[in-house]
Amino acid sequence: MTTTTQIPADAVSITGRTTDTEGRFLVTARTNHFVSDARTGPAEAVQAGELMLSSLASRALGIIQIHARERGSGLTGAHAVISYQRAPEDRTRYAYLRLDLRLSGVEPDEADTLVGLLTCSCPIYNTPRRGGNVEVSVRTDTSTAASRPN
């Protein structure tokens, strides 16, 4: 059964489409366009799991930097390493995601506070951590399928 869900007006949308290269996709976020490859694709461009982890690194560093500035923490730099491993018993999920942070210019207690501010406010961190609501809808364009050559 196919259903369509109304997208709220304040929702953020990212679009993606296939290209003429099998396993290669063009993704658009606002006015930014970039290429992504499937795990089984050409393996020249960033892959989906890497995109997810990149967003976590970017958002984590951004939140830490903002809070450090607001708090006058003295943060002089931050570095994030995100790693993951697929679950061997279920390749459709990650067994773990790990976020390793190195913060420069702050004492350990302040680093812990900054990380706490990250973990209590970041949806990119909290959605996989808590499990999020994911919906899927599908539509077909039969006019395209009918016009394909045999």
N, CA and C atoms as a LAMMPS dump frame, in Angstrom:
ITEM: TIMESTEP
0
ITEM: NUMBER OF ATOMS
450
ITEM: BOX BOUNDS ff ff ff
-5.0000000000000000e+02 5.0000000000000000e+02
-5.0000000000000000e+02 5.0000000000000000e+02
-5.0000000000000000e+02 5.0000000000000000e+02
ITEM: ATOMS id mol type element x y z
1 1 1 N 0.842 -1.175 0
2 1 2 C 0 0 0
3 1 3 C 0.89 1.242 0
4 2 1 N 0.624 2.158 -0.872
5 2 2 C 1.379 3.39 -0.973
6 2 3 C 0.621 4.504 -0.278
7 3 1 N 1.331 5.233 0.566
8 3 2 C 0.721 6.378 1.235
9 3 3 C 1.625 7.581 1.049
10 4 1 N 1.053 8.747 1.143
11 4 2 C 1.856 9.958 1.113
12 4 3 C 1.624 10.711 2.401
13 5 1 N 2.688 11.255 2.939
14 5 2 C 2.635 12.007 4.178
15 5 3 C 2.85 13.472 3.855
16 6 1 N 2.051 14.325 4.441
17 6 2 C 2.215 15.764 4.252
18 6 3 C 3.474 16.209 4.976
19 7 1 N 4.35 16.91 4.301
20 7 2 C 5.589 17.399 4.909
21 7 3 C 5.288 18.74 5.569
22 8 1 N 5.611 18.88 6.855
23 8 2 C 5.364 20.153 7.538
24 8 3 C 6.113 21.303 6.871
25 9 1 N 5.535 22.51 6.935
26 9 2 C 6.123 23.676 6.28
27 9 3 C 7.518 24 6.811
28 10 1 N 7.795 23.706 8.083
29 10 2 C 9.097 24.047 8.664
30 10 3 C 10.106 22.904 8.56
31 11 1 N 9.781 21.853 7.822
32 11 2 C 10.687 20.717 7.664
33 11 3 C 11.832 21.081 6.721
34 12 1 N 12.99 20.506 6.959
35 12 2 C 14.147 20.669 6.083
36 12 3 C 14.163 19.475 5.142
37 13 1 N 14.389 19.723 3.882
38 13 2 C 14.417 18.64 2.899
39 13 3 C 15.746 18.632 2.163
40 14 1 N 16.283 17.451 1.993
41 14 2 C 17.469 17.206 1.187
42 14 3 C 16.987 16.336 0.032
43 15 1 N 17.447 16.606 -1.171
44 15 2 C 17.014 15.787 -2.297
45 15 3 C 18.19 14.999 -2.846
46 16 1 N 17.886 13.912 -3.482
47 16 2 C 18.9 13.097 -4.128
48 16 3 C 18.311 12.458 -5.366
49 17 1 N 19.165 12.192 -6.324
50 17 2 C 18.708 11.514 -7.531
51 17 3 C 19.821 10.64 -8.079
52 18 1 N 19.422 9.644 -8.827
53 18 2 C 20.399 8.788 -9.486
54 18 3 C 21.052 9.556 -10.621
55 19 1 N 22.194 9.059 -11.05
56 19 2 C 22.879 9.626 -12.215
57 19 3 C 23.026 8.522 -13.251
58 20 1 N 23.666 8.84 -14.352
59 20 2 C 23.89 7.828 -15.388
60 20 3 C 24.917 6.779 -14.97
61 21 1 N 25.655 7.032 -13.878
62 21 2 C 26.639 6.075 -13.375
63 21 3 C 25.994 5.24 -12.284
64 22 1 N 25.953 3.951 -12.474
65 22 2 C 25.369 3.044 -11.479
66 22 3 C 26.07 3.232 -10.13
67 23 1 N 25.282 3.411 -9.079
68 23 2 C 25.844 3.563 -7.74
69 23 3 C 26.335 4.967 -7.418
70 24 1 N 26.016 5.935 -8.256
71 24 2 C 26.416 7.328 -8.035
72 24 3 C 25.16 8.187 -7.971
73 25 1 N 25.154 9.147 -7.029
74 25 2 C 23.974 9.957 -6.786
75 25 3 C 24.35 11.427 -6.667
76 26 1 N 23.444 12.296 -7.056
77 26 2 C 23.601 13.732 -6.884
78 26 3 C 22.671 14.151 -5.75
79 27 1 N 23.235 14.75 -4.728
80 27 2 C 22.482 15.162 -3.548
81 27 3 C 22.489 16.685 -3.497
82 28 1 N 21.354 17.262 -3.129
83 28 2 C 21.236 18.711 -3.025
84 28 3 C 20.721 19.078 -1.647
85 29 1 N 21.436 19.987 -1.004
86 29 2 C 21.04 20.547 0.284
87 29 3 C 21.055 22.062 0.111
88 30 1 N 19.885 22.664 0.182
89 30 2 C 19.733 24.098 -0.113
90 30 3 C 20.261 24.372 -1.517
91 31 1 N 21.339 25.147 -1.652
92 31 2 C 21.913 25.424 -2.977
93 31 3 C 23.235 24.696 -3.176
94 32 1 N 23.528 23.741 -2.315
95 32 2 C 24.778 22.979 -2.392
96 32 3 C 24.505 21.628 -3.047
97 33 1 N 25.338 21.27 -3.988
98 33 2 C 25.202 20.001 -4.701
99 33 3 C 26.482 19.193 -4.517
100 34 1 N 26.331 17.911 -4.27
101 34 2 C 27.517 17.074 -4.156
102 34 3 C 27.202 15.66 -4.597
103 35 1 N 28.248 14.941 -4.923
104 35 2 C 28.14 13.574 -5.414
105 35 3 C 28.36 12.619 -4.253
106 36 1 N 27.585 11.551 -4.235
107 36 2 C 27.744 10.482 -3.25
108 36 3 C 27.737 9.155 -3.996
109 37 1 N 28.524 8.223 -3.525
110 37 2 C 28.564 6.892 -4.126
111 37 3 C 28.015 5.854 -3.161
112 38 1 N 27.361 4.857 -3.699
113 38 2 C 26.927 3.709 -2.905
114 38 3 C 28.161 2.896 -2.525
115 39 1 N 28.03 2.095 -1.498
116 39 2 C 29.124 1.216 -1.078
117 39 3 C 29.583 0.334 -2.235
118 40 1 N 28.632 -0.007 -3.107
119 40 2 C 28.927 -0.864 -4.259
120 40 3 C 29.15 -0.06 -5.532
121 41 1 N 29.207 1.277 -5.404
122 41 2 C 29.379 2.14 -6.567
123 41 3 C 30.841 2.351 -6.907
124 42 1 N 31.138 3.436 -7.616
125 42 2 C 32.497 3.697 -8.083
126 42 3 C 33.529 3.892 -6.961
127 43 1 N 33.076 4.2 -5.753
128 43 2 C 33.967 4.371 -4.587
129 43 3 C 34.938 5.536 -4.76
130 44 1 N 34.519 6.56 -5.486
131 44 2 C 35.336 7.759 -5.655
132 44 3 C 34.824 8.902 -4.779
133 45 1 N 33.525 8.903 -4.493
134 45 2 C 32.905 9.976 -3.725
135 45 3 C 32.539 9.458 -2.33
136 46 1 N 32.187 10.387 -1.461
137 46 2 C 31.793 10.047 -0.1
138 46 3 C 30.563 9.12 -0.151
139 47 1 N 30.508 8.186 0.778
140 47 2 C 29.411 7.223 0.828
141 47 3 C 28.414 7.607 1.911
142 48 1 N 27.234 7.007 1.882
143 48 2 C 26.129 7.39 2.762
144 48 3 C 26.497 7.347 4.249
145 49 1 N 27.103 6.277 4.703
146 49 2 C 27.491 6.184 6.113
147 49 3 C 28.479 7.27 6.491
148 50 1 N 29.379 7.59 5.568
149 50 2 C 30.352 8.662 5.807
150 50 3 C 29.66 10.022 5.881
151 51 1 N 28.633 10.206 5.075
152 51 2 C 27.869 11.459 5.14
153 51 3 C 27.195 11.606 6.501
154 52 1 N 26.603 10.528 6.989
155 52 2 C 25.952 10.576 8.298
156 52 3 C 26.972 10.913 9.382
157 53 1 N 28.112 10.243 9.346
158 53 2 C 29.135 10.495 10.354
159 53 3 C 29.73 11.89 10.212
160 54 1 N 29.861 12.377 8.983
161 54 2 C 30.357 13.739 8.76
162 54 3 C 29.427 14.763 9.371
163 55 1 N 28.124 14.547 9.242
164 55 2 C 27.171 15.488 9.822
165 55 3 C 27.276 15.49 11.339
166 56 1 N 27.514 14.343 11.936
167 56 2 C 27.684 14.281 13.389
168 56 3 C 28.954 15.024 13.81
169 57 1 N 30.039 14.844 13.096
170 57 2 C 31.279 15.545 13.426
171 57 3 C 31.096 17.051 13.297
172 58 1 N 30.499 17.487 12.206
173 58 2 C 30.3 18.908 11.962
174 58 3 C 29.411 19.539 13.027
175 59 1 N 28.318 18.892 13.327
176 59 2 C 27.386 19.445 14.317
177 59 3 C 27.994 19.42 15.714
178 60 1 N 28.675 18.347 16.069
179 60 2 C 29.308 18.269 17.397
180 60 3 C 30.32 19.392 17.573
181 61 1 N 31.173 19.601 16.582
182 61 2 C 32.171 20.664 16.677
183 61 3 C 31.508 22.04 16.737
184 62 1 N 30.45 22.222 15.962
185 62 2 C 29.739 23.495 15.965
186 62 3 C 29.102 23.806 17.307
187 63 1 N 28.435 22.819 17.893
188 63 2 C 27.788 23.034 19.19
189 63 3 C 28.826 23.314 20.271
190 64 1 N 29.898 22.55 20.272
191 64 2 C 30.954 22.765 21.274
192 64 3 C 31.555 24.159 21.119
193 65 1 N 31.821 24.562 19.897
194 65 2 C 32.417 25.875 19.654
195 65 3 C 31.485 27.008 20.112
196 66 1 N 30.213 26.897 19.799
197 66 2 C 29.238 27.929 20.203
198 66 3 C 29.167 28.038 21.719
199 67 1 N 29.017 26.894 22.403
200 67 2 C 28.898 26.92 23.865
201 67 3 C 30.2 27.389 24.521
202 68 1 N 31.324 26.997 23.959
203 68 2 C 32.606 27.444 24.522
204 68 3 C 32.735 28.964 24.421
205 69 1 N 32.334 29.519 23.287
206 69 2 C 32.39 30.971 23.121
207 69 3 C 31.444 31.657 24.108
208 70 1 N 30.205 31.15 24.214
209 70 2 C 29.233 31.742 25.134
210 70 3 C 29.701 31.678 26.581
211 71 1 N 30.398 30.616 26.935
212 71 2 C 30.855 30.41 28.314
213 71 3 C 32.215 31.051 28.582
214 72 1 N 32.874 31.53 27.541
215 72 2 C 34.219 32.072 27.717
216 72 3 C 35.197 31.006 28.169
217 73 1 N 35.067 29.83 27.596
218 73 2 C 35.839 28.658 28.025
219 73 3 C 37.316 28.707 27.675
220 74 1 N 37.676 29.477 26.673
221 74 2 C 39.069 29.502 26.242
222 74 3 C 39.408 28.416 25.239
223 75 1 N 38.409 27.781 24.65
224 75 2 C 38.635 26.74 23.646
225 75 3 C 39.465 27.316 22.497
226 76 1 N 40.575 26.647 22.187
227 76 2 C 41.433 27.105 21.098
228 76 3 C 41.356 26.196 19.879
229 77 1 N 40.741 25.057 20.034
230 77 2 C 40.602 24.134 18.916
231 77 3 C 39.852 22.889 19.342
232 78 1 N 39.295 22.212 18.364
233 78 2 C 38.576 20.96 18.632
234 78 3 C 38.763 20.034 17.444
235 79 1 N 38.803 18.766 17.742
236 79 2 C 39.012 17.737 16.726
237 79 3 C 38.071 16.592 17.039
238 80 1 N 37.4 16.083 16.019
239 80 2 C 36.464 14.967 16.208
240 80 3 C 36.843 13.812 15.289
241 81 1 N 36.775 12.613 15.829
242 81 2 C 36.921 11.393 15.038
243 81 3 C 35.671 10.568 15.298
244 82 1 N 34.953 10.252 14.242
245 82 2 C 33.741 9.451 14.345
246 82 3 C 34.061 8.096 13.728
247 83 1 N 33.696 7.038 14.417
248 83 2 C 33.903 5.705 13.863
249 83 3 C 32.646 4.874 14.086
250 84 1 N 32.536 3.829 13.32
251 84 2 C 31.382 2.94 13.447
252 84 3 C 31.791 1.539 13.022
253 85 1 N 30.947 0.605 13.4
254 85 2 C 31.102 -0.765 12.929
255 85 3 C 29.716 -1.323 12.694
256 86 1 N 29.537 -1.983 11.58
257 86 2 C 28.251 -2.633 11.32
258 86 3 C 28.09 -3.825 12.251
259 87 1 N 26.852 -4.072 12.632
260 87 2 C 26.562 -5.218 13.488
261 87 3 C 26.735 -6.5 12.671
262 88 1 N 27.609 -7.422 13.106
263 88 2 C 27.848 -8.627 12.308
264 88 3 C 26.604 -9.502 12.151
265 89 1 N 25.733 -9.477 13.145
266 89 2 C 24.523 -10.302 13.092
267 89 3 C 23.379 -9.627 12.344
268 90 1 N 23.507 -8.317 12.087
269 90 2 C 22.472 -7.567 11.385
270 90 3 C 23.129 -6.411 10.652
271 91 1 N 23.491 -6.63 9.387
272 91 2 C 24.231 -5.633 8.612
273 91 3 C 23.395 -4.394 8.284
274 92 1 N 22.106 -4.389 8.673
275 92 2 C 21.26 -3.227 8.41
276 92 3 C 21.335 -2.188 9.52
277 93 1 N 22.196 -2.409 10.494
278 93 2 C 22.36 -1.417 11.563
279 93 3 C 23.813 -1.391 12.003
280 94 1 N 24.158 -0.325 12.714
281 94 2 C 25.5 -0.211 13.265
282 94 3 C 25.527 -0.837 14.649
283 95 1 N 26.563 -1.589 14.935
284 95 2 C 26.748 -2.137 16.279
285 95 3 C 27.081 -1.005 17.241
286 96 1 N 27.828 -0.024 16.75
287 96 2 C 28.122 1.152 17.577
288 96 3 C 28.547 2.316 16.694
289 97 1 N 28.357 3.498 17.231
290 97 2 C 28.943 4.731 16.708
291 97 3 C 29.788 5.278 17.836
292 98 1 N 30.951 5.755 17.524
293 98 2 C 31.833 6.318 18.56
294 98 3 C 32.263 7.706 18.136
295 99 1 N 32.148 8.642 19.059
296 99 2 C 32.549 10.016 18.846
297 99 3 C 33.692 10.319 19.802
298 100 1 N 34.9 10.455 19.261
299 100 2 C 36.082 10.794 20.053
300 100 3 C 36.396 12.264 19.817
301 101 1 N 36.435 13.029 20.897
302 101 2 C 36.686 14.469 20.807
303 101 3 C 37.987 14.823 21.508
304 102 1 N 38.735 15.746 20.914
305 102 2 C 39.908 16.32 21.568
306 102 3 C 39.708 17.827 21.579
307 103 1 N 39.616 18.392 22.782
308 103 2 C 39.387 19.823 22.938
309 103 3 C 40.649 20.468 23.479
310 104 1 N 41.078 21.546 22.851
311 104 2 C 42.3 22.249 23.255
312 104 3 C 41.943 23.554 23.943
313 105 1 N 42.738 23.894 24.963
314 105 2 C 42.584 25.171 25.645
315 105 3 C 41.598 25.164 26.796
316 106 1 N 41.031 23.993 27.12
317 106 2 C 40.074 23.913 28.232
318 106 3 C 40.509 22.823 29.208
319 107 1 N 40.121 22.989 30.452
320 107 2 C 40.387 21.986 31.482
321 107 3 C 39.415 20.814 31.314
322 108 1 N 39.755 19.633 31.868
323 108 2 C 38.884 18.459 31.731
324 108 3 C 37.445 18.688 32.208
325 109 1 N 37.243 19.4 33.31
326 109 2 C 35.874 19.645 33.79
327 109 3 C 35.074 20.472 32.784
328 110 1 N 35.719 21.476 32.201
329 110 2 C 35.034 22.307 31.205
330 110 3 C 34.765 21.495 29.944
331 111 1 N 35.702 20.633 29.554
332 111 2 C 35.484 19.761 28.394
333 111 3 C 34.268 18.872 28.634
334 112 1 N 34.158 18.311 29.836
335 112 2 C 32.994 17.477 30.167
336 112 3 C 31.699 18.278 30.088
337 113 1 N 31.729 19.518 30.554
338 113 2 C 30.541 20.374 30.487
339 113 3 C 30.161 20.644 29.036
340 114 1 N 31.138 20.955 28.202
341 114 2 C 30.871 21.225 26.794
342 114 3 C 30.303 19.995 26.088
343 115 1 N 30.835 18.837 26.403
344 115 2 C 30.316 17.603 25.801
345 115 3 C 28.897 17.333 26.306
346 116 1 N 28.627 17.626 27.57
347 116 2 C 27.268 17.487 28.092
348 116 3 C 26.288 18.4 27.372
349 117 1 N 26.714 19.62 27.069
350 117 2 C 25.864 20.539 26.313
351 117 3 C 25.618 20.015 24.901
352 118 1 N 26.619 19.374 24.335
353 118 2 C 26.455 18.737 23.02
354 118 3 C 25.428 17.611 23.093
355 119 1 N 25.641 16.691 24.014
356 119 2 C 24.798 15.488 24.037
357 119 3 C 23.361 15.77 24.453
358 120 1 N 23.121 16.881 25.129
359 120 2 C 21.738 17.184 25.513
360 120 3 C 21.019 18.032 24.477
361 121 1 N 21.74 18.509 23.446
362 121 2 C 21.083 19.421 22.51
363 121 3 C 21.169 19.025 21.04
364 122 1 N 21.965 18.036 20.693
365 122 2 C 22.214 17.736 19.272
366 122 3 C 21.267 16.665 18.732
367 123 1 N 20.382 17.02 17.787
368 123 2 C 19.485 16.005 17.222
369 123 3 C 20.211 14.963 16.374
370 124 1 N 21.335 15.342 15.777
371 124 2 C 22.077 14.376 14.958
372 124 3 C 22.706 13.31 15.855
373 125 1 N 23.094 13.688 17.054
374 125 2 C 23.62 12.733 18.036
375 125 3 C 22.475 11.931 18.667
376 126 1 N 21.423 12.616 19.063
377 126 2 C 20.363 11.968 19.838
378 126 3 C 19.414 11.09 19.038
379 127 1 N 19.234 11.356 17.752
380 127 2 C 18.323 10.521 16.972
381 127 3 C 18.807 9.077 16.887
382 128 1 N 20.054 8.809 16.476
383 128 2 C 20.471 7.396 16.494
384 128 3 C 20.625 6.851 17.915
385 129 1 N 21.008 7.709 18.849
386 129 2 C 21.196 7.254 20.233
387 129 3 C 19.882 6.773 20.829
388 130 1 N 18.815 7.487 20.58
389 130 2 C 17.512 7.163 21.174
390 130 3 C 16.615 6.367 20.236
391 131 1 N 16.947 6.354 18.983
392 131 2 C 16.064 5.72 18
393 131 3 C 15.017 6.73 17.577
394 132 1 N 14.964 7.02 16.335
395 132 2 C 14.053 8.05 15.857
396 132 3 C 12.924 7.469 15.038
397 133 1 N 11.939 8.306 14.797
398 133 2 C 10.795 7.933 13.978
399 133 3 C 11.163 8.149 12.518
400 134 1 N 11.16 7.102 11.747
401 134 2 C 11.485 7.189 10.332
402 134 3 C 10.271 6.731 9.538
403 135 1 N 9.867 7.548 8.59
404 135 2 C 8.748 7.201 7.717
405 135 3 C 9.266 7.055 6.296
406 136 1 N 8.63 6.191 5.538
407 136 2 C 8.979 6.003 4.134
408 136 3 C 7.692 6.088 3.331
409 137 1 N 7.722 6.862 2.268
410 137 2 C 6.598 6.872 1.334
411 137 3 C 7.166 6.642 -0.054
412 138 1 N 6.332 6.171 -0.944
413 138 2 C 6.785 5.897 -2.307
414 138 3 C 5.676 6.275 -3.282
415 139 1 N 6.109 6.813 -4.422
416 139 2 C 5.201 7.085 -5.538
417 139 3 C 5.87 6.526 -6.781
418 140 1 N 5.107 6.22 -7.758
419 140 2 C 5.694 5.753 -9.014
420 140 3 C 5.322 6.718 -10.124
421 141 1 N 6.169 6.771 -11.1
422 141 2 C 5.928 7.569 -12.292
423 141 3 C 5.848 6.595 -13.442
424 142 1 N 4.646 6.1 -13.699
425 142 2 C 4.482 5.073 -14.727
426 142 3 C 4.715 5.601 -16.126
427 143 1 N 4.593 6.915 -16.34
428 143 2 C 4.841 7.445 -17.68
429 143 3 C 6.29 7.272 -18.081
430 144 1 N 7.222 7.392 -17.129
431 144 2 C 8.647 7.191 -17.408
432 144 3 C 8.922 5.724 -17.725
433 145 1 N 8.337 4.828 -16.901
434 145 2 C 8.552 3.393 -17.117
435 145 3 C 7.986 2.958 -18.455
436 146 1 N 6.858 3.504 -18.844
437 146 2 C 6.238 3.099 -20.102
438 146 3 C 7.027 3.578 -21.314
439 147 1 N 7.767 4.671 -21.166
440 147 2 C 8.494 5.199 -22.325
441 147 3 C 9.903 4.646 -22.481
442 148 1 N 10.319 3.804 -21.546
443 148 2 C 11.679 3.222 -21.658
444 148 3 C 11.734 2.238 -22.824
445 149 1 N 12.833 2.258 -23.559
446 149 2 C 12.962 1.277 -24.654
447 149 3 C 13.208 -0.122 -24.09
448 150 1 N 12.764 -1.12 -24.83
449 150 2 C 12.955 -2.511 -24.39
450 150 3 C 14.318 -3.009 -24.741
